[in-house]
Amino acid sequence: MGDGGTRLPWLVIRQDEGGHRYRVGRYATRAEAERVAGRLDGDGDQQLYVVEKMDVTTG
């Protein structure tokens, strides 16, 4: 997995106006990921931040 075995299944994804998606970060809990996405989404830019669960069986 590359992160020392720690499971970080929750992703914050940024989607821009053109539909391009970029992973912003990985988090242990959904609540933590949602807090980060909420802070980023509230900064007034035109990006959309979403929380998704990664498929940990392929990670």
Phi and psi in degrees as GROMACS dihedral restraints (atoms count N, CA, C in turn):
[ dihedral_restraints ]
;  ai    aj    ak    al  type     phi  dphi    fc
    3     4     5     6     1    86.8    20    10
    4     5     6     7     1    -1.3    20    10
    6     7     8     9     1  -119.8    20    10
    7     8     9    10     1    31.2    20    10
    9    10    11    12     1    73.1    20    10
   10    11    12    13     1    16.7    20    10
   12    13    14    15     1    90.9    20    10
   13    14    15    16     1    -7.8    20    10
   15    16    17    18     1   -71.2    20    10
   16    17    18    19     1   132.7    20    10
   18    19    20    21     1   -86.2    20    10
   19    20    21    22     1   120.7    20    10
   21    22    23    24     1  -128.6    20    10
   22    23    24    25     1    74.8    20    10
   24    25    26    27     1   -80.5    20    10
   25    26    27    28     1   -13.8    20    10
   27    28    29    30     1   -96.1    20    10
   28    29    30    31     1   126.8    20    10
   30    31    32    33     1  -110.7    20    10
   31    32    33    34     1   144.4    20    10
   33    34    35    36     1  -105.9    20    10
   34    35    36    37     1   123.9    20    10
   36    37    38    39     1  -115.1    20    10
   37    38    39    40     1   133.5    20    10
   39    40    41    42     1  -102.4    20    10
   40    41    42    43     1   130.8    20    10
   42    43    44    45     1  -118.0    20    10
   43    44    45    46     1   125.7    20    10
   45    46    47    48     1   -90.5    20    10
   46    47    48    49     1   179.8    20    10
   48    49    50    51     1   -60.3    20    10
   49    50    51    52     1   -28.0    20    10
   51    52    53    54     1   -85.8    20    10
   52    53    54    55     1     1.8    20    10
   54    55    56    57     1    86.7    20    10
   55    56    57    58     1     2.8    20    10
   57    58    59    60     1   -73.9    20    10
   58    59    60    61     1   138.4    20    10
   60    61    62    63     1  -117.8    20    10
   61    62    63    64     1   138.0    20    10
   63    64    65    66     1  -135.2    20    10
   64    65    66    67     1   135.8    20    10
   66    67    68    69     1   -77.6    20    10
   67    68    69    70     1   125.6    20    10
   69    70    71    72     1   -90.8    20    10
   70    71    72    73     1   -40.4    20    10
   72    73    74    75     1  -170.7    20    10
   73    74    75    76     1   167.9    20    10
   75    76    77    78     1  -122.6    20    10
   76    77    78    79     1   141.5    20    10
   78    79    80    81     1  -138.7    20    10
   79    80    81    82     1   154.9    20    10
   81    82    83    84     1   -74.8    20    10
   82    83    84    85     1   -32.4    20    10
   84    85    86    87     1  -127.2    20    10
   85    86    87    88     1   154.6    20    10
   87    88    89    90     1   -63.7    20    10
   88    89    90    91     1   -39.9    20    10
   90    91    92    93     1   -59.8    20    10
   91    92    93    94     1   -42.6    20    10
   93    94    95    96     1   -64.0    20    10
   94    95    96    97     1   -44.9    20    10
   96    97    98    99     1   -62.9    20    10
   97    98    99   100     1   -40.0    20    10
   99   100   101   102     1   -67.5    20    10
  100   101   102   103     1   -35.4    20    10
  102   103   104   105     1   -62.3    20    10
  103   104   105   106     1   -45.9    20    10
  105   106   107   108     1   -63.4    20    10
  106   107   108   109     1   -47.3    20    10
  108   109   110   111     1   -60.3    20    10
  109   110   111   112     1   -40.0    20    10
  111   112   113   114     1   -63.7    20    10
  112   113   114   115     1   -41.4    20    10
  114   115   116   117     1   -65.3    20    10
  115   116   117   118     1   -43.6    20    10
  117   118   119   120     1   -68.2    20    10
  118   119   120   121     1   -40.6    20    10
  120   121   122   123     1   -67.8    20    10
  121   122   123   124     1   -25.3    20    10
  123   124   125   126     1   -87.1    20    10
  124   125   126   127     1     7.2    20    10
  126   127   128   129     1   -90.0    20    10
  127   128   129   130     1     5.3    20    10
  129   130   131   132     1    87.2    20    10
  130   131   132   133     1     3.3    20    10
  132   133   134   135     1   -82.6    20    10
  133   134   135   136     1   179.5    20    10
  135   136   137   138     1   -95.4    20    10
  136   137   138   139     1     9.9    20    10
  138   139   140   141     1   -85.3    20    10
  139   140   141   142     1   156.3    20    10
  141   142   143   144     1  -111.3    20    10
  142   143   144   145     1   131.5    20    10
  144   145   146   147     1  -113.7    20    10
  145   146   147   148     1   127.2    20    10
  147   148   149   150     1  -127.4    20    10
  148   149   150   151     1   156.2    20    10
  150   151   152   153     1  -108.6    20    10
  151   152   153   154     1   131.6    20    10
  153   154   155   156     1  -135.5    20    10
  154   155   156   157     1   150.5    20    10
  156   157   158   159     1   -94.4    20    10
  157   158   159   160     1   128.4    20    10
  159   160   161   162     1   -78.2    20    10
  160   161   162   163     1   147.5    20    10
  162   163   164   165     1   -75.0    20    10
  163   164   165   166     1   102.9    20    10
  165   166   167   168     1   -73.7    20    10
  166   167   168   169     1   -11.4    20    10
  168   169   170   171     1   -75.0    20    10
  169   170   171   172     1   -20.9    20    10
  171   172   173   174     1  -103.7    20    10
  172   173   174   175     1    -8.0    20    10
